[in-house]
Amino acid sequence: MHLNYGGCFALISGELSADGCGAAVARGYECIQIGCDGCVGSSDEQYAACVKAAASGDCAAIEQETDACLKRVGADVDGNQYDVCGTNSDTWESVVKKLSAFFCGP
């Protein structure tokens, strides 16, 4: 399943270009997805460990770009408008529910 994190961040930030925050988030998400493809179906803890390893390994440069973007638009703090995109969610289920509600309504 592919979640449209980038689209959510683009719509909220208003940065819809290929150089905008949404695109940076999408690139980061895609890198993590590719790096952790073998972990799909594992426990939340195992998947989180895979994400952490990918973010500090093969995806480190992309993650730095994404982090800089998130800081620039204020999405790096708890309780911000980007929480609807699944940030600060503890489980895959909660991320899916937040993004589904954002794009499809409650």
N, C-alpha and C positions, 0 to 999 in steps of 0.2 A: 504494500500500500504506500503510495506517495502522498505526503501531506504538503500542502501549499503554504509553507511558512513564509516563503518569499513574497507571495501574493498578499498575505495578511500584512506583513511589515510594509510593503509598498503602498498599500491602500491607506494605512493609518498614517504613515510618514508623509505621504504625498510624493514620494520619490519614486517615480515610475520608470525612469530611464535605465538603460543597461549599466550605468555607473551609480545608480541609486542604492539605497539601503536594502530595498526588497531584493534586488539582484544579488547583492553581496550575501544576504541571508540564504538565498536560494543556492548559490555556489557552495556555501559552507555546508548546508544540509545535504546537497548532492554528494559532496566528498565524503561526509560521514556515512551516508547510506551505502555508498560503494565500499567503503572500508569495513563496514559492519554487516554486510550482506549475509555473511555466514552466521551471524548472531540472531537473526530474525527468528522469533519463536522461543527464544531463551527467556530466562527470568528477567524482570526489570533490572535487578542488580547486575546480572551478567551483561545485559545490553548497555547499561550505564558505564560499566568498566570498559567495554569496547569503544564507546563514544569518547571516553576520556583518553584512551590510548590513541585513537585516530586523531583527535583534536590536537594532541601534543606531538604526534608523529607526522604521518604523511600529509595531514590536512593543516598543519601548523600555520603555514603562510596564509592560507585562505581564512582560517579562524582568526588570525590577527586582523585581517581586513574587515571581517565581520564584526569583531569586537570593537574596532575603532568606529565603525558605522553605528553600532548600537549605543555607544557612549555619546556620539555626536547628536543622535536624536533623542537621547534620554531614556532608552529602553533597557539600560543596564541596572536600573534600580527596581526594587520590589514595589508592587502596587501601582504600576504605571499603566497607561492605556494599552500597552502591548501585551498585557497579561492575557487578553482574549486570544492571542496567537499561540498560546500554550507555553509561554515562558513561565518559569517557576512552577511547572507541573511536576509532580513526583512520579506519575505513572503514564504509560503509553495511553491507557484508556482516558485519562483526564485530558491529555493533549488532543486526542481525537474528538472528544466531546466539545472542548473549547473551540477548536477550529471549525467543527461542523456547525456549531451555533453561530459563529461569526459569519460564515459564508451562506448558511441555509436558514438561519433564524432559529429561535428556541423551539 
